[in-house]
Amino acid sequence: MKRNGTVWLDLTDLQEWSGHFTGVQRVVFEYATRLVSDKSLNVRFLRFNQYHKDIKEIRYEDVFSNENDTHPTQVEGVHMDVKDRIKQQLIRVSGSLPPFLQEQLTQDRKKKLKQVAKKVYRGAQKAKHGAAVLKHRLVRNVQPSSYKAVTLTDQDTVLIVGKLWDYPEYVDLLSVLKQKVGFRYIQLIHDIIPVYQRHLFGDGLFEPFSNFLFEAVSGADELICISDSTAADVRFFAKDIGIQKELAIKRIQLGDTPQITAEATKPDFVSDKEKFLLTVGTVEVRKNHQLLYSVYKLARERGVTLPKLVVVGGNGWLTENMRFMVEHDDETKDTIVFKSGVSDTALKWLYQNCLFTVYPSIYEGWGLPVRESFAYGKYCITTKRSSLPEAGGTMAGYASGYDANEFLEKITETLNNLAAITKKTQKYQPYTWDQSYETLRSIIS
């Protein structure tokens, strides 16, 4: 039912975020920038402060004006004075060794010394970056006196598209206010994976996420899901826990237009003419990098030569053992390369120059990396699990996420028929965030 009051977009998810927005944060950002410019709606912004346990109004510019501050990829930058000092110190140490030890300092050992210098430098850069991020978070959590408490009315709409489950006390507070005031509550649900695929996450997520989902499904006036698969999962959850009401669920498609407008730059870990495959996304057990390791081991066993695989993404849930195997296995350490903190322009280059992408995820709420691959004109091999067939449609290739043999065969088939197979993805027209917002706006109004 349409309300005539204020549309309040929740920005809690961004209060401790720094750098460019990715994932869920990117969704909040894209919708917020369009809502604030929409003069047909009375839009304001709120946030929950976990230290004060209250809800305050927040200015749009206080959150988004510094989006580019302390970009996470800055740890890849170079301050030559620091790097030179580390290098000089290592030279000084090696030069002070006895002559017979200096003679034993082979090129291989010198290379290892350089690697040590690089790690020390990166550690110093990360510490510097961490301090900047901490400062940024502290500044954001200091509430100016102009930040007024939010008083909601029954004519208002509260729209939440972020990670509300990270704030259990906020979930409870919203539930109480909803019952007391009767405002319109719209919740976007990205997925419900932590409920029925809890083995893919660490301890501690199941309970707060389940509580959030129960309150959202039982209390929201309208639910928005980013795929038909997620909508079906939400309906199953409601039936599973005995919620009797008819759910008002709308589907929305997220934008997949490339965000990087700057000129692409080649990263130093790939040579100009090197052929490689690419997979992009958080390195966590749900993304199924373990399968790709098995694929490359199986190829080696069969005498099949595969291109280098570049894995771009930071560490997530339950990855340590898998990464240790890949990075210490002589058969894979040079053919499967993990890279985090890759700059936007370098990521753009990787997309533009890879042969194609692979994305063997076990479960998704949508599958944005598949669509982003298409947006760069690149074919993607993924799985038929959850929402991935929705995201991939007829343009993607499919193989089992649990069968290394089948996935290897799909990769080799693609490599052998690359031009013909990848031709259709080169005509893909990205779905814009403006189009996505029009759907959101129609739901709100």
GUGU-625992 format. One record per residue (C-alpha): residue in one letter; residue number from 1; y, z, x negated. Coordinates in nm, 3 decimals. Layout:
% residues N
R r   k   north      up    east
R A NUM       Y       Z       X
...
***
This chain:
% residues 445
R r   k   north      up    east
R M   1   0.000   0.000   0.000
R K   2   0.341  -0.096  -0.134
R R   3   0.577   0.188  -0.224
R N   4   0.954   0.157  -0.256
R G   5   1.003   0.413  -0.532
R T   6   0.985   0.397  -0.910
R V   7   0.705   0.229  -1.103
R W   8   0.620   0.471  -1.386
R L   9   0.428   0.317  -1.675
R D  10   0.251   0.573  -1.890
R L  11   0.313   0.541  -2.266
R T  12   0.119   0.849  -2.377
R D  13  -0.129   0.634  -2.562
R L  14   0.144   0.524  -2.803
R Q  15   0.312   0.857  -2.876
R E  16   0.116   0.908  -3.198
R W  17   0.071   0.542  -3.287
R S  18   0.242   0.374  -3.579
R G  19   0.242   0.018  -3.703
R H  20   0.153  -0.295  -3.503
R F  21  -0.029  -0.242  -3.177
R T  22  -0.390  -0.355  -3.149
R G  23  -0.664  -0.319  -2.890
R V  24  -0.570  -0.095  -2.598
R Q  25  -0.230  -0.028  -2.755
R R  26  -0.159  -0.401  -2.757
R V  27  -0.233  -0.416  -2.382
R V  28   0.013  -0.131  -2.315
R F  29   0.275  -0.303  -2.531
R E  30   0.240  -0.646  -2.369
R Y  31   0.273  -0.509  -2.016
R A  32   0.554  -0.268  -2.105
R T  33   0.769  -0.542  -2.258
R R  34   0.738  -0.747  -1.941
R L  35   0.785  -0.459  -1.700
R V  36   1.105  -0.346  -1.868
R S  37   1.246  -0.698  -1.827
R D  38   1.140  -0.734  -1.464
R K  39   1.459  -0.674  -1.266
R S  40   1.276  -0.695  -0.933
R L  41   1.106  -0.361  -1.001
R N  42   1.250  -0.017  -1.067
R V  43   1.054   0.059  -1.383
R R  44   1.069   0.373  -1.592
R F  45   0.840   0.524  -1.854
R L  46   0.668   0.859  -1.892
R R  47   0.442   1.039  -2.137
R F  48   0.236   1.351  -2.157
R N  49   0.323   1.582  -2.446
R Q  50   0.004   1.752  -2.553
R Y  51   0.194   2.029  -2.728
R H  52   0.409   2.127  -2.430
R K  53   0.154   2.030  -2.164
R D  54   0.413   1.855  -1.951
R I  55   0.523   1.508  -1.844
R K  56   0.861   1.380  -1.955
R E  57   1.049   1.058  -1.907
R I  58   1.075   0.854  -2.226
R R  59   1.302   0.566  -2.315
R Y  60   1.139   0.231  -2.379
R E  61   1.330   0.182  -2.704
R D  62   1.210   0.518  -2.839
R V  63   0.856   0.386  -2.845
R F  64   0.891   0.016  -2.915
R S  65   1.196  -0.022  -3.135
R N  66   0.994   0.073  -3.443
R E  67   0.679  -0.119  -3.368
R N  68   0.687  -0.278  -3.712
R D  69   0.750   0.048  -3.899
R T  70   0.482   0.169  -4.137
R H  71   0.256  -0.124  -4.066
R P  72  -0.103  -0.022  -4.157
R T  73  -0.149  -0.334  -4.368
R Q  74   0.124  -0.222  -4.607
R V  75  -0.139  -0.041  -4.812
R E  76  -0.233  -0.389  -4.935
R G  77   0.113  -0.436  -5.086
R V  78   0.191  -0.407  -5.455
R H  79   0.450  -0.188  -5.626
R M  80   0.431  -0.318  -5.979
R D  81   0.581  -0.009  -6.140
R V  82   0.298   0.212  -6.011
R K  83   0.029  -0.044  -6.086
R D  84   0.165  -0.110  -6.436
R R  85   0.171   0.262  -6.516
R I  86  -0.195   0.296  -6.418
R K  87  -0.284  -0.010  -6.627
R Q  88  -0.090   0.117  -6.927
R Q  89  -0.258   0.456  -6.905
R L  90  -0.604   0.295  -6.904
R I  91  -0.510   0.077  -7.201
R R  92  -0.380   0.385  -7.381
R V  93  -0.706   0.572  -7.316
R S  94  -0.925   0.282  -7.425
R G  95  -0.708   0.226  -7.733
R S  96  -0.754   0.586  -7.842
R L  97  -1.131   0.549  -7.852
R P  98  -1.309   0.526  -8.190
R P  99  -1.352   0.165  -8.314
R F 100  -1.728   0.159  -8.251
R L 101  -1.669   0.262  -7.887
R Q 102  -1.393   0.005  -7.846
R E 103  -1.639  -0.262  -7.959
R Q 104  -1.880  -0.146  -7.688
R L 105  -1.607  -0.181  -7.425
R T 106  -1.745  -0.513  -7.304
R Q 107  -1.582  -0.742  -7.052
R D 108  -1.805  -0.594  -6.783
R R 109  -1.683  -0.242  -6.862
R K 110  -1.323  -0.363  -6.875
R K 111  -1.374  -0.512  -6.531
R K 112  -1.499  -0.177  -6.406
R L 113  -1.194  -0.006  -6.554
R K 114  -0.974  -0.247  -6.362
R Q 115  -1.166  -0.160  -6.047
R V 116  -1.101   0.209  -6.112
R A 117  -0.732   0.136  -6.156
R K 118  -0.729  -0.057  -5.832
R K 119  -0.896   0.228  -5.642
R V 120  -0.655   0.483  -5.784
R Y 121  -0.362   0.263  -5.689
R R 122  -0.495   0.204  -5.337
R G 123  -0.551   0.577  -5.297
R A 124  -0.191   0.646  -5.394
R Q 125  -0.066   0.379  -5.155
R K 126  -0.277   0.516  -4.869
R A 127  -0.146   0.867  -4.934
R K 128   0.209   0.734  -4.925
R H 129   0.137   0.543  -4.606
R G 130  -0.029   0.851  -4.451
R A 131   0.280   1.060  -4.520
R A 132   0.500   0.798  -4.353
R V 133   0.270   0.788  -4.049
R L 134   0.271   1.168  -4.021
R K 135   0.650   1.172  -4.033
R H 136   0.661   0.901  -3.766
R R 137   0.430   1.101  -3.537
R L 138   0.623   1.423  -3.581
R V 139   0.951   1.249  -3.498
R R 140   0.800   1.100  -3.184
R N 141   0.672   1.435  -3.064
R V 142   1.009   1.605  -3.092
R Q 143   1.148   1.576  -2.742
R P 144   1.527   1.524  -2.734
R S 145   1.717   1.729  -2.479
R S 146   1.783   1.404  -2.293
R Y 147   1.410   1.373  -2.216
R K 148   1.396   1.497  -1.860
R A 149   1.097   1.630  -1.675
R V 150   0.950   1.372  -1.438
R T 151   0.962   1.457  -1.069
R L 152   0.727   1.225  -0.883
R T 153   0.758   1.142  -0.514
R D 154   0.519   0.995  -0.260
R Q 155   0.706   0.663  -0.292
R D 156   0.641   0.634  -0.666
R T 157   0.369   0.442  -0.845
R V 158   0.206   0.571  -1.163
R L 159   0.045   0.293  -1.367
R I 160  -0.188   0.383  -1.654
R V 161  -0.336   0.114  -1.877
R G 162  -0.398   0.319  -2.194
R K 163  -0.658   0.566  -2.324
R L 164  -0.605   0.853  -2.083
R W 165  -0.940   1.007  -2.179
R D 166  -0.794   1.111  -2.513
R Y 167  -0.587   1.372  -2.325
R P 168  -0.820   1.579  -2.100
R E 169  -0.543   1.818  -1.997
R Y 170  -0.332   1.524  -1.884
R V 171  -0.622   1.396  -1.673
R D 172  -0.641   1.733  -1.496
R L 173  -0.263   1.757  -1.453
R L 174  -0.239   1.410  -1.297
R S 175  -0.521   1.496  -1.058
R V 176  -0.338   1.808  -0.938
R L 177  -0.006   1.622  -0.902
R K 178  -0.172   1.336  -0.716
R Q 179  -0.316   1.576  -0.458
R K 180   0.010   1.768  -0.429
R V 181   0.262   1.482  -0.419
R G 182   0.064   1.179  -0.303
R F 183   0.212   0.917  -0.535
R R 184   0.037   0.584  -0.574
R Y 185  -0.198   0.589  -0.873
R I 186  -0.315   0.264  -1.036
R Q 187  -0.560   0.286  -1.328
R L 188  -0.669   0.001  -1.554
R I 189  -1.025   0.047  -1.682
R H 190  -1.117  -0.138  -1.998
R D 191  -1.484  -0.037  -1.997
R I 192  -1.709   0.259  -1.924
R I 193  -1.934   0.216  -2.228
R P 194  -1.924   0.583  -2.341
R V 195  -2.092   0.688  -2.015
R Y 196  -2.403   0.471  -2.009
R Q 197  -2.416   0.366  -2.376
R R 198  -2.339   0.706  -2.523
R H 199  -2.573   0.646  -2.819
R L 200  -2.315   0.398  -2.951
R F 201  -2.056   0.672  -3.006
R G 202  -2.034   1.002  -3.190
R D 203  -2.055   1.343  -3.030
R G 204  -1.764   1.462  -2.824
R L 205  -1.663   1.149  -2.634
R F 206  -1.904   1.154  -2.340
R E 207  -1.765   1.462  -2.164
R P 208  -1.389   1.382  -2.171
R F 209  -1.451   1.016  -2.090
R S 210  -1.681   1.099  -1.798
R N 211  -1.424   1.344  -1.661
R F 212  -1.150   1.083  -1.691
R L 213  -1.364   0.820  -1.519
R F 214  -1.458   1.053  -1.233
R E 215  -1.093   1.142  -1.168
R A 216  -0.988   0.777  -1.190
R V 217  -1.259   0.641  -0.963
R S 218  -1.231   0.920  -0.708
R G 219  -0.852   0.962  -0.717
R A 220  -0.691   0.625  -0.792
R D 221  -0.552   0.418  -0.507
R E 222  -0.636   0.101  -0.696
R L 223  -0.847   0.024  -1.000
R I 224  -0.797  -0.273  -1.228
R C 225  -1.086  -0.397  -1.443
R I 226  -1.062  -0.650  -1.723
R S 227  -1.388  -0.827  -1.633
R D 228  -1.633  -0.865  -1.346
R S 229  -1.890  -0.693  -1.566
R T 230  -1.672  -0.382  -1.602
R A 231  -1.600  -0.384  -1.227
R A 232  -1.975  -0.389  -1.158
R D 233  -2.023  -0.100  -1.401
R V 234  -1.752   0.102  -1.224
R R 235  -1.914   0.045  -0.886
R F 236  -2.251   0.150  -1.029
R F 237  -2.093   0.467  -1.166
R A 238  -1.936   0.551  -0.830
R K 239  -2.269   0.507  -0.652
R D 240  -2.453   0.694  -0.925
R I 241  -2.242   1.010  -0.885
R G 242  -2.215   0.991  -0.508
R I 243  -1.855   0.874  -0.451
R Q 244  -1.860   0.744  -0.096
R K 245  -1.520   0.579  -0.062
R E 246  -1.479   0.203  -0.075
R L 247  -1.328   0.114  -0.410
R A 248  -1.023  -0.110  -0.431
R I 249  -1.092  -0.298  -0.757
R K 250  -0.886  -0.591  -0.882
R R 251  -0.975  -0.806  -1.183
R I 252  -0.721  -0.894  -1.446
R Q 253  -0.762  -1.122  -1.747
R L 254  -0.602  -1.014  -2.071
R G 255  -0.390  -1.255  -2.270
R D 256  -0.542  -1.410  -2.581
R T 257  -0.250  -1.612  -2.719
R P 258  -0.231  -1.561  -3.099
R Q 259   0.034  -1.300  -3.175
R I 260   0.100  -1.410  -3.532
R T 261   0.392  -1.652  -3.553
R A 262   0.454  -1.619  -3.928
R E 263   0.305  -1.871  -4.170
R A 264  -0.054  -1.800  -4.269
R T 265  -0.121  -1.667  -4.620
R K 266  -0.452  -1.694  -4.802
R P 267  -0.606  -1.358  -4.897
R D 268  -0.719  -1.320  -5.256
R F 269  -1.082  -1.240  -5.169
R V 270  -1.152  -1.598  -5.050
R S 271  -1.108  -1.908  -5.266
R D 272  -0.930  -2.219  -5.142
R K 273  -1.238  -2.433  -5.085
R E 274  -1.487  -2.158  -5.007
R K 275  -1.681  -2.197  -4.683
R F 276  -1.723  -1.878  -4.483
R L 277  -1.800  -1.730  -4.143
R L 278  -1.578  -1.466  -3.987
R T 279  -1.627  -1.165  -3.763
R V 280  -1.330  -0.957  -3.649
R G 281  -1.335  -0.612  -3.492
R T 282  -1.383  -0.245  -3.567
R V 283  -1.685  -0.188  -3.790
R E 284  -1.892   0.035  -3.563
R V 285  -2.250   0.046  -3.444
R R 286  -2.163  -0.110  -3.107
R K 287  -2.034  -0.425  -3.276
R N 288  -2.381  -0.471  -3.424
R H 289  -2.305  -0.559  -3.785
R Q 290  -2.653  -0.429  -3.859
R L 291  -2.789  -0.745  -3.697
R L 292  -2.579  -0.965  -3.926
R Y 293  -2.718  -0.778  -4.227
R S 294  -3.070  -0.851  -4.100
R V 295  -2.979  -1.215  -4.041
R Y 296  -2.863  -1.258  -4.401
R K 297  -3.172  -1.077  -4.534
R L 298  -3.398  -1.298  -4.325
R A 299  -3.217  -1.611  -4.444
R R 300  -3.268  -1.501  -4.804
R E 301  -3.638  -1.442  -4.740
R R 302  -3.672  -1.793  -4.597
R G 303  -3.471  -1.961  -4.870
R V 304  -3.188  -2.049  -4.633
R T 305  -2.840  -2.044  -4.786
R L 306  -2.569  -1.915  -4.554
R P 307  -2.194  -1.919  -4.616
R K 308  -2.019  -1.597  -4.710
R L 309  -1.955  -1.367  -4.414
R V 310  -1.611  -1.204  -4.405
R V 311  -1.600  -0.888  -4.191
R V 312  -1.246  -0.784  -4.095
R G 313  -1.198  -0.442  -3.938
R G 314  -1.156  -0.072  -4.003
R N 315  -1.438   0.179  -3.984
R G 316  -1.537   0.314  -3.644
R W 317  -1.829   0.502  -3.496
R L 318  -2.150   0.548  -3.700
R T 319  -2.103   0.292  -3.977
R E 320  -2.159   0.474  -4.305
R N 321  -2.530   0.403  -4.358
R M 322  -2.506   0.037  -4.263
R R 323  -2.210  -0.027  -4.492
R F 324  -2.383   0.153  -4.778
R M 325  -2.687  -0.075  -4.745
R V 326  -2.483  -0.395  -4.734
R E 327  -2.252  -0.302  -5.020
R H 328  -2.531  -0.178  -5.249
R D 329  -2.790  -0.445  -5.174
R D 330  -2.784  -0.702  -5.454
R E 331  -2.886  -0.971  -5.206
R T 332  -2.592  -0.913  -4.971
R K 333  -2.311  -0.737  -5.156
R D 334  -2.148  -1.067  -5.256
R T 335  -2.228  -1.262  -4.937
R I 336  -2.119  -1.004  -4.677
R V 337  -1.770  -0.881  -4.757
R F 338  -1.597  -0.599  -4.565
R K 339  -1.218  -0.601  -4.557
R S 340  -0.988  -0.358  -4.380
R G 341  -0.609  -0.349  -4.384
R V 342  -0.591  -0.727  -4.379
R S 343  -0.237  -0.846  -4.303
R D 344  -0.163  -1.043  -3.989
R T 345  -0.079  -1.356  -4.186
R A 346  -0.402  -1.329  -4.389
R L 347  -0.603  -1.283  -4.068
R K 348  -0.438  -1.595  -3.930
R W 349  -0.546  -1.787  -4.242
R L 350  -0.903  -1.658  -4.207
R Y 351  -0.921  -1.774  -3.846
R Q 352  -0.775  -2.112  -3.933
R N 353  -1.008  -2.174  -4.228
R C 354  -1.341  -2.021  -4.128
R L 355  -1.625  -2.251  -4.021
R F 356  -1.672  -2.049  -3.702
R T 357  -1.695  -1.686  -3.592
R V 358  -1.982  -1.456  -3.501
R Y 359  -1.959  -1.159  -3.265
R P 360  -2.301  -1.002  -3.194
R S 361  -2.168  -0.703  -2.998
R I 362  -2.411  -0.491  -2.799
R Y 363  -2.168  -0.412  -2.517
R E 364  -1.807  -0.498  -2.430
R G 365  -1.552  -0.447  -2.156
R W 366  -1.426  -0.803  -2.207
R G 367  -1.465  -0.964  -2.551
R L 368  -1.117  -1.047  -2.679
R P 369  -1.237  -1.152  -3.030
R V 370  -1.435  -1.432  -2.865
R R 371  -1.126  -1.563  -2.686
R E 372  -0.908  -1.517  -2.993
R S 373  -1.155  -1.732  -3.185
R F 374  -1.118  -2.005  -2.921
R A 375  -0.739  -1.968  -2.937
R Y 376  -0.758  -2.073  -3.303
R G 377  -0.987  -2.362  -3.211
R K 378  -1.295  -2.192  -3.355
R Y 379  -1.643  -2.178  -3.207
R C 380  -1.802  -1.836  -3.164
R I 381  -2.164  -1.724  -3.153
R T 382  -2.202  -1.409  -2.946
R T 383  -2.455  -1.239  -2.718
R K 384  -2.530  -1.256  -2.346
R R 385  -2.470  -0.886  -2.301
R S 386  -2.224  -0.728  -2.056
R S 387  -1.897  -0.922  -2.021
R L 388  -1.945  -1.153  -2.317
R P 389  -2.071  -1.449  -2.109
R E 390  -1.749  -1.415  -1.904
R A 391  -1.538  -1.429  -2.217
R G 392  -1.745  -1.700  -2.386
R G 393  -1.816  -1.922  -2.086
R T 394  -1.956  -2.262  -2.178
R M 395  -1.761  -2.280  -2.504
R A 396  -1.952  -2.007  -2.692
R G 397  -2.298  -2.012  -2.843
R Y 398  -2.540  -1.736  -2.747
R A 399  -2.826  -1.553  -2.913
R S 400  -2.994  -1.218  -2.867
R G 401  -2.815  -0.920  -3.020
R Y 402  -3.153  -0.770  -3.104
R D 403  -3.330  -1.071  -3.257
R A 404  -3.229  -1.163  -3.613
R N 405  -3.452  -1.471  -3.605
R E 406  -3.284  -1.611  -3.292
R F 407  -2.936  -1.537  -3.425
R L 408  -3.018  -1.700  -3.760
R E 409  -3.149  -2.010  -3.584
R K 410  -2.828  -2.033  -3.382
R I 411  -2.618  -2.007  -3.697
R T 412  -2.820  -2.273  -3.882
R E 413  -2.816  -2.502  -3.576
R T 414  -2.438  -2.470  -3.565
R L 415  -2.400  -2.533  -3.938
R N 416  -2.615  -2.846  -3.913
R N 417  -2.417  -2.985  -3.617
R L 418  -2.078  -2.830  -3.683
R A 419  -1.849  -3.116  -3.586
R A 420  -2.018  -3.186  -3.253
R I 421  -2.067  -2.821  -3.152
R T 422  -1.719  -2.699  -3.236
R K 423  -1.532  -2.996  -3.089
R K 424  -1.494  -2.849  -2.740
R T 425  -1.330  -2.525  -2.860
R Q 426  -1.053  -2.720  -3.029
R K 427  -0.918  -2.810  -2.684
R Y 428  -0.907  -2.452  -2.558
R Q 429  -0.582  -2.348  -2.388
R P 430  -0.509  -1.978  -2.449
R Y 431  -0.446  -1.751  -2.153
R T 432  -0.097  -1.611  -2.196
R W 433   0.022  -1.255  -2.150
R D 434   0.280  -1.388  -1.905
R Q 435  -0.005  -1.514  -1.688
R S 436  -0.180  -1.178  -1.719
R Y 437   0.139  -0.995  -1.625
R E 438   0.183  -1.204  -1.311
R T 439  -0.153  -1.073  -1.193
R L 440  -0.049  -0.717  -1.273
R R 441   0.282  -0.762  -1.095
R S 442   0.112  -0.892  -0.783
R I 443  -0.103  -0.579  -0.776
R I 444   0.194  -0.346  -0.822
R S 445   0.416  -0.514  -0.565
***
